[in-house]
Amino acid sequence: MRLEPVIGDDPRDILRGLKAAIHGAGPALGLGMVREMPGQVRAGTAVVVTTSGSTGIPKSVILSRDALTASALATAARIGEGAWLLALPASYVAGLQVLVRSIVSDREPAILSGSFTPRAFAAAALTMASSAGGSRIPSFTSLVPAQLTKILDAAEDDAAVAAAVRSFEAILVGGQALPPATLERAERAGARVVRTYGSTETSGGCVYDGLPLDGVGMRIVDGEVQLSGATLADGYLGDVELTDAVFLRDPDGRRWYRTGDAGLIDAGVLRVRGRLDNVIVSGGINISLDRVERIVRGVPGLASAVVIGVPDARWGEAAVVVASRGEALRRSESIQLEEARAAVTAEIGPHARPARLVLVDELATLPSGKPDREAIRRAVASLR
């Protein structure tokens, strides 16, 4: 089967090609490719998504028609069917799934053109109102936390944005952990938020509010979250060794995806604790930066902060909090740092306290909306 790289990120071009790929009438699409790849893929492949995540080497994930449609159908079974608004890059798996859900439901998606702004989002959302047989057609969208925060900020002073937030039957939010403070703000604004967990390798979110979608299995092995089911990718294009290392197969033939995330399952609910490998050694003690970040984000003014590790002459490595100046200025910088240090000390211990707080005009992000941790780390290193 032929693989056709998509030039650019025009969602309408991707939608046209995706329809043909999903229905088996066209070539598989290659999205985000940064290097030459084999021109052929196995039969049934719909899309190959090349992603590097926040710090890793680019990986080209093979997604079949069956995996993508299984994800779309499971989402509809969980939250309902309706019309979708695309507000994310279509080459990012969460945006791609908005298009797949629209194709499966045989509805044209609304597409947010140009740069994301709360006003553009509101204008697109409020044009989606429609009905069939006298009943309103529910509307849905998918966002990352940074987008949701911008919308909530604008909704405080803009009635149109506030109405748009309330108009959706559900707003899926994924890509990274949603700070509890942001979720509380969204609920107060009348937004119906569903927190999603998954990755490109699982065709996007496959665990909603801690509960797996129909047909998705989850387990914890040596502290690592592993997922199974029909939504799993076939593997990595041109990398059999990585495929075999990440996608395991039980003796009964069931495939499992190793997420690399630490977590636990409590009364059937998945709780993700961060990346297993996002750890520094400070003064000879292992410190999970994800855990520190989760605590720091509970400090007023630091809800979107990123915690990174930097070299430290005394301790070997130290944790540094990086936050947007616009958000952090709502409270004193010194007070925020001391509150962050106190919160981390209370929950983890003094060894994990952040060494400092660095304010930047804007946190660097990836096209997916996730923090670009490597770029943030380089920027902080250049300040030393």
Residue pairs with C-beta under 8 A, 6 or more apart in sequence:
1 27
1 28
1 40
1 41
1 42
1 43
1 44
1 45
2 27
2 28
2 39
2 40
2 41
3 27
3 28
3 29
3 30
3 37
3 38
3 39
3 40
3 41
3 45
3 48
4 17
4 27
4 28
4 29
4 30
5 29
5 30
5 33
5 37
6 13
6 14
6 17
6 29
6 30
6 31
6 91
9 89
9 90
9 91
9 367
10 90
11 86
11 89
11 90
11 95
11 99
11 111
12 111
14 29
14 31
14 90
14 91
14 96
14 99
15 90
15 99
15 102
15 103
15 109
17 26
17 27
17 29
18 29
18 46
18 47
18 96
18 99
18 100
18 103
19 26
19 103
20 26
20 27
21 27
21 28
21 29
21 45
21 46
21 47
21 65
22 46
22 65
22 68
22 69
22 100
22 103
22 104
24 65
28 41
28 45
28 46
28 47
28 48
29 46
29 47
29 48
30 37
30 47
30 48
30 50
30 60
31 47
31 48
31 49
31 50
31 90
31 91
31 96
32 49
32 50
32 51
32 91
33 48
33 50
33 60
34 50
34 58
35 58
37 48
37 50
37 60
37 237
37 238
38 237
38 238
41 48
41 62
41 237
42 62
42 234
44 64
44 65
44 66
45 62
45 63
45 64
45 65
45 234
46 63
46 64
46 65
46 68
47 63
47 68
47 96
48 60
48 61
48 62
48 63
48 237
49 60
49 61
49 63
49 91
49 93
49 96
49 200
50 58
50 59
50 60
50 61
51 58
51 59
51 61
51 92
51 93
51 200
51 368
52 58
52 59
53 59
53 370
54 366
54 370
54 371
54 372
54 373
54 374
55 373
55 374
59 236
59 239
59 242
60 236
60 237
60 238
60 239
61 200
61 201
61 233
61 235
61 236
61 237
62 233
62 234
62 235
62 236
62 237
63 200
63 203
63 233
63 234
64 233
64 234
66 230
67 203
67 230
67 231
67 232
67 233
67 234
68 96
68 97
68 100
68 203
69 100
69 104
70 203
70 215
70 229
70 230
70 231
71 97
71 100
71 202
71 203
71 204
71 206
71 213
71 231
72 97
72 100
72 101
72 103
72 104
72 105
73 104
74 206
74 213
74 214
74 215
74 216
74 231
75 97
75 101
75 205
75 213
76 101
76 104
76 105
77 213
77 214
78 208
78 213
78 214
79 140
79 169
79 170
79 172
79 194
79 208
80 138
80 140
80 169
80 170
81 105
81 138
82 105
82 107
82 137
82 138
82 139
82 140
82 169
83 102
83 107
83 109
83 110
83 128
83 130
83 137
83 138
83 139
83 140
84 98
84 101
84 102
84 105
84 107
84 109
84 110
84 139
84 140
84 141
84 142
85 98
85 109
85 110
85 111
85 112
85 124
85 125
85 128
85 139
85 140
85 141
85 168
86 95
86 98
86 99
86 109
86 110
86 111
86 112
86 141
87 95
87 112
87 116
87 121
87 124
87 141
87 142
87 143
87 147
88 94
88 95
88 98
88 142
88 143
88 144
88 147
88 368
88 369
89 95
89 367
89 368
90 96
90 98
90 99
91 367
92 367
92 368
92 369
93 199
93 200
93 203
93 204
94 142
94 144
94 172
94 174
94 175
94 196
94 204
94 205
94 368
95 142
96 204
97 142
97 203
97 204
97 205
98 109
98 141
98 142
99 109
101 140
102 108
102 109
110 124
110 125
110 127
110 128
111 124
112 120
112 121
112 124
113 120
114 120
116 147
116 150
117 150
118 150
118 151
118 153
118 154
118 155
118 158
118 161
119 154
119 158
119 160
119 161
121 147
121 151
121 161
121 164
122 158
122 160
122 161
122 163
122 164
123 160
125 139
125 141
125 164
125 167
125 168
126 160
126 163
126 164
126 167
128 139
128 167
129 136
129 139
129 167
130 136
130 137
131 137
138 169
139 167
139 168
139 169
140 168
140 169
140 170
140 171
140 172
141 168
141 171
141 172
142 171
142 172
142 173
142 174
142 196
143 151
143 171
143 172
143 173
143 369
144 173
144 174
144 175
144 176
144 368
144 369
144 370
145 173
145 175
145 176
145 177
145 178
145 179
145 182
145 304
145 369
146 304
146 365
146 369
147 369
148 171
148 173
148 178
148 182
148 186
148 191
148 193
149 182
149 303
149 304
151 161
151 164
151 165
152 165
152 182
152 185
152 186
152 189
152 191
154 161
155 161
155 162
155 165
155 189
156 162
162 189
162 190
165 171
165 186
165 189
165 190
165 191
166 189
166 190
166 191
168 191
168 192
169 192
170 192
170 193
170 194
171 186
171 191
171 192
171 193
171 194
172 194
172 196
172 205
172 208
173 193
173 194
173 195
173 196
174 195
174 196
174 197
174 198
174 204
174 205
175 368
175 369
175 370
176 370
176 371
177 272
177 294
178 193
178 195
179 297
179 298
179 303
179 304
180 297
180 298
181 297
181 298
181 300
181 303
182 303
183 193
183 195
186 193
187 193
194 208
194 209
195 208
195 209
195 210
196 204
196 205
196 206
196 207
196 208
197 205
197 206
197 207
197 208
197 210
197 270
197 272
198 204
198 205
198 206
198 207
198 227
198 231
199 259
200 233
201 232
201 233
201 246
201 247
201 257
201 259
202 216
202 227
202 229
202 231
202 232
202 233
202 257
203 231
203 232
203 233
204 231
206 212
206 213
206 216
206 227
206 229
206 231
207 213
207 216
207 218
207 227
207 270
210 269
210 270
210 271
211 268
211 269
211 270
212 218
212 227
212 229
212 270
213 229
213 231
215 229
215 230
215 231
216 227
216 228
216 229
216 231
217 227
217 228
217 229
217 254
217 256
218 225
218 226
218 227
218 228
218 265
218 270
219 226
219 228
219 256
219 265
220 226
220 263
220 264
220 265
223 262
223 263
223 276
224 258
224 259
224 260
224 261
224 262
224 263
224 276
225 259
225 261
225 262
225 263
225 270
225 272
226 248
226 256
226 257
226 258
226 259
227 256
227 257
227 259
228 254
228 255
228 256
228 257
232 247
232 255
232 257
233 247
233 257
235 242
235 243
235 246
235 247
236 242
236 243
236 246
245 258
246 257
246 258
247 255
247 256
247 257
247 258
248 255
248 256
248 257
248 258
249 255
249 256
250 256
260 275
260 276
260 277
261 272
261 273
261 274
261 275
261 276
262 272
262 273
262 274
262 275
262 276
262 288
262 290
263 270
263 271
263 272
263 273
264 270
264 271
264 273
265 271
273 288
273 290
273 291
274 288
274 289
274 290
274 291
274 293
274 294
275 290
278 288
278 289
278 290
279 286
279 287
279 288
279 289
280 286
280 287
280 289
280 309
280 317
280 318
280 319
281 287
281 316
281 317
282 312
282 315
282 316
282 317
282 318
282 319
282 351
282 352
283 315
283 316
283 351
284 316
285 351
285 352
287 319
287 348
287 351
287 352
289 307
289 308
289 309
289 319
290 307
291 348
291 352
292 307
292 319
292 344
292 348
292 352
292 354
293 305
293 306
293 307
295 340
295 343
295 344
295 347
295 348
296 302
296 305
296 307
296 321
296 340
296 343
296 344
296 354
297 303
297 304
297 305
298 343
299 305
299 336
299 339
299 340
299 343
300 330
300 331
300 336
300 339
301 323
301 327
301 328
301 329
301 330
301 331
301 336
302 321
302 323
302 327
302 328
302 336
302 340
303 327
304 323
304 324
304 327
304 363
305 321
305 322
305 323
305 328
306 321
306 322
306 323
306 363
306 371
306 373
306 376
307 319
307 320
307 321
307 322
307 354
308 319
308 320
308 322
308 373
308 376
308 377
308 380
309 317
309 318
309 319
309 320
309 377
310 317
310 318
310 320
310 355
310 377
310 380
310 381
310 384
311 317
312 318
312 355
318 354
318 355
319 352
319 353
319 354
319 355
320 354
320 355
320 356
320 357
320 358
320 380
321 337
321 340
321 354
321 356
321 357
321 358
322 357
322 358
322 359
322 360
322 363
322 376
322 379
322 380
323 336
323 357
323 358
323 359
323 360
323 363
324 359
324 360
324 361
324 362
324 363
325 359
325 360
325 361
326 361
326 362
328 336
328 357
328 359
329 359
333 357
333 359
336 357
337 354
337 356
337 357
340 354
340 357
341 353
341 354
344 352
344 353
344 354
345 352
345 353
358 380
358 383
360 376
360 379
363 371
363 376
364 371
364 372
364 375
364 376
364 379
365 371
365 372
366 372
